[in-house]
Amino acid sequence: MPTSYPYTPEPGESITLSIELEPQSYRVIAFPSQTTQNHLVYMQYAGNYVALRNYTTTRKGLPSYMLKITLDGLGHLEYEGQHYVMNAGDFFWIDCIPEATFYTDPQLGRWHVLWIHLYGSNAKTYYDIFRSINGGNVVSHLRNISQVKQTVHQLFTLHQHPGQNNVRDVQSSALLLSLMSECIASVNAVVEREIPPVIAEIKSYLSEHMSKRITLDTLGQRFFLSPF
């Protein structure tokens, strides 16, 4: 039988849910202390879902950032007027205040994902950097999904027991910073791969000759390009 979980909206949150999951799916709820919420990045809740054909969520107004990583299957995200297709290894990272809709591909009918809601100190800074280097988009591809899976499962293990624990919160915050950093590094790796080879050569040449005066005309002659 498919599994579904009840959900109580947060104050100010608007949400429409259709949750159809395979039975092995699970979620974890965190209980960060007020001190943690005031000073650290913290996890709110997370899950490992094998979402079936009738899985869809439309939400807005939630003070949270969401990371959702596709392990296999196929999903879709509609956000800020854009439509994204989520393949294996892809992730999205969104601010949950604007409206977002994400759902299992209706034809394939299966979308296996890891997801985390996080908030707190510096979360916005990391998110803004991610979007800045990603050209404003909210979807990219992980360079090392096994490392990310390990980090997420460490978070699941830390928060498997309810109750507040400041030491656990510090460890959890460190893992979240590592996770966000890896997502940003993955985007940067994609951006660097997209740089034309001649531009990469020019970058290398400039690095090797930093002490010299180099003009656009010099570069143009060396690399057979127009200075413009």
C-alpha positions in Angstrom: 0.0 0.0 0.0 1.3 3.5 -0.8 2.4 5.6 2.2 1.3 9.2 3.0 2.1 11.5 5.9 -0.1 14.1 7.5 1.2 17.7 7.4 0.2 20.7 9.5 0.9 24.0 7.6 3.1 26.6 9.4 1.6 30.0 10.2 1.4 32.0 6.9 2.0 29.0 4.8 -0.3 28.0 1.9 0.1 24.4 0.7 -1.7 21.8 -1.4 -0.5 18.3 -1.1 -1.1 15.0 -2.8 1.3 12.5 -1.2 1.6 9.0 -2.6 4.8 7.3 -1.6 6.3 3.8 -1.6 6.2 2.2 1.9 10.0 2.5 2.5 9.7 6.3 2.3 10.4 8.2 5.6 10.9 11.7 7.0 12.7 13.1 10.0 11.6 16.2 12.0 14.3 18.3 13.8 13.9 20.1 17.1 16.5 22.9 17.1 16.8 24.9 20.3 16.0 28.6 20.3 19.7 29.4 20.6 20.4 27.3 17.5 17.6 29.0 15.6 19.0 32.4 16.6 22.7 31.8 15.7 23.1 28.7 13.4 22.0 27.2 10.2 19.6 24.5 11.2 17.5 21.6 9.8 13.7 21.8 10.1 12.8 18.5 8.6 14.0 16.1 5.9 13.0 13.0 4.0 13.9 10.1 1.8 10.9 9.7 -0.5 10.1 7.3 -3.4 7.3 9.4 -4.8 4.7 7.8 -7.0 2.5 9.1 -9.8 0.1 11.0 -7.6 2.7 12.9 -5.7 2.6 16.7 -6.0 3.1 19.7 -3.8 2.2 23.4 -4.3 3.5 25.7 -1.5 4.2 29.3 -0.8 4.8 31.5 2.3 7.1 29.1 4.2 10.2 30.7 5.9 12.6 28.0 4.7 15.0 26.9 2.0 14.5 23.5 0.4 17.1 21.3 -1.2 15.7 18.4 -3.2 18.0 15.8 -4.8 16.9 13.4 -7.4 18.4 9.9 -6.9 16.5 8.2 -9.7 13.2 8.5 -11.6 11.9 11.8 -13.0 10.4 14.9 -11.4 9.3 18.4 -12.3 9.6 21.8 -10.7 7.7 24.9 -11.5 9.1 28.0 -9.9 9.2 31.8 -10.7 7.7 31.2 -14.1 10.2 28.5 -15.1 9.7 24.8 -15.6 12.6 22.4 -14.8 12.9 18.6 -15.4 14.7 16.8 -12.6 16.8 13.8 -13.7 19.1 11.6 -11.7 21.8 13.6 -10.0 19.9 16.9 -10.4 18.9 19.0 -7.4 16.9 22.1 -6.8 17.5 24.7 -4.1 14.6 27.1 -3.6 13.4 29.8 -1.2 9.9 28.6 -0.1 8.4 32.0 0.3 7.5 32.3 -3.5 5.1 29.7 -4.9 6.6 26.4 -6.0 5.1 23.3 -7.5 7.0 20.0 -7.7 5.6 16.6 -8.7 6.5 13.2 -10.1 6.6 12.8 -13.8 3.1 11.5 -14.7 4.3 9.1 -17.4 7.2 7.5 -15.5 5.3 7.6 -12.2 8.4 7.3 -9.9 10.7 9.9 -8.4 13.2 8.9 -5.7 14.4 12.0 -3.8 16.3 13.2 -0.7 15.0 16.5 0.6 15.9 18.9 3.4 14.3 22.1 4.7 16.8 24.4 6.4 16.9 27.9 7.7 18.8 30.2 10.0 21.9 32.3 10.1 23.8 32.6 6.8 21.3 30.3 4.9 20.3 33.2 2.8 23.9 34.1 2.0 24.7 30.6 0.7 21.5 30.6 -1.3 22.2 34.0 -2.9 25.7 32.8 -3.9 24.2 29.6 -5.4 21.8 31.6 -7.5 24.3 34.2 -8.5 26.8 31.7 -10.0 24.0 29.6 -11.4 22.7 32.4 -13.6 19.6 32.9 -11.4 18.4 29.4 -11.9 17.5 27.1 -9.0 18.4 23.7 -10.6 21.9 22.2 -11.2 23.6 18.8 -11.2 25.7 17.3 -8.4 29.3 16.5 -9.2 29.6 14.0 -6.3 26.2 12.5 -5.5 27.6 9.8 -3.2 29.2 12.4 -1.0 26.0 14.3 -0.8 24.0 11.2 0.0 26.4 10.4 2.8 26.0 13.9 4.3 22.2 13.7 4.1 22.1 10.3 5.8 24.4 11.6 8.6 21.8 14.3 9.1 19.0 11.7 9.3 21.0 9.7 11.8 21.6 12.8 14.0 17.9 13.7 14.1 16.4 10.2 14.4 15.6 10.9 18.1 13.3 13.8 19.2 14.2 16.4 21.7 16.7 19.3 21.9 20.4 18.7 22.0 22.9 21.6 21.5 25.8 19.4 20.6 23.7 17.7 17.9 22.6 21.1 16.6 26.2 22.2 16.2 27.1 18.9 14.3 24.0 19.3 12.2 24.8 22.9 11.3 28.3 21.8 10.2 26.8 19.1 7.9 24.3 21.6 6.4 27.1 24.0 5.7 29.1 21.2 4.0 26.0 20.2 2.0 25.4 23.8 0.8 29.0 24.2 0.0 29.1 21.1 -2.1 26.0 22.2 -4.0 27.7 25.6 -4.8 30.9 23.8 -5.8 28.9 21.6 -8.1 27.4 24.6 -9.9 30.8 26.1 -10.2 32.2 22.9 -11.8 29.4 23.0 -14.3 30.0 26.7 -15.1 33.8 26.0 -15.6 33.1 23.1 -17.9 31.0 25.4 -20.1 33.8 27.9 -20.6 35.1 27.8 -24.2 38.6 26.1 -24.4 40.2 29.3 -25.7 39.0 31.3 -22.7 40.4 28.6 -20.4 43.8 29.0 -22.2 43.6 32.8 -21.8 42.9 32.4 -18.1 45.9 30.1 -17.7 48.1 32.5 -19.7 47.1 35.5 -17.5 47.8 33.5 -14.3 51.3 32.6 -15.6 52.1 36.2 -16.6 50.5 38.2 -13.9 53.6 40.4 -13.4 53.6 41.5 -17.0 51.6 44.2 -18.7 49.2 42.5 -21.0 46.9 44.3 -23.4 43.8 43.1 -25.3 45.8 43.5 -28.5 48.5 41.2 -27.1 46.0 38.6 -26.2 44.2 38.9 -29.6 47.5 38.3 -31.5 48.5 35.4 -29.3 45.2 33.6 -29.4 44.1 34.7 -32.9 41.1 36.6 -31.6 39.7 40.1 -32.1 40.4 42.3 -29.1 36.7 43.1 -29.1 
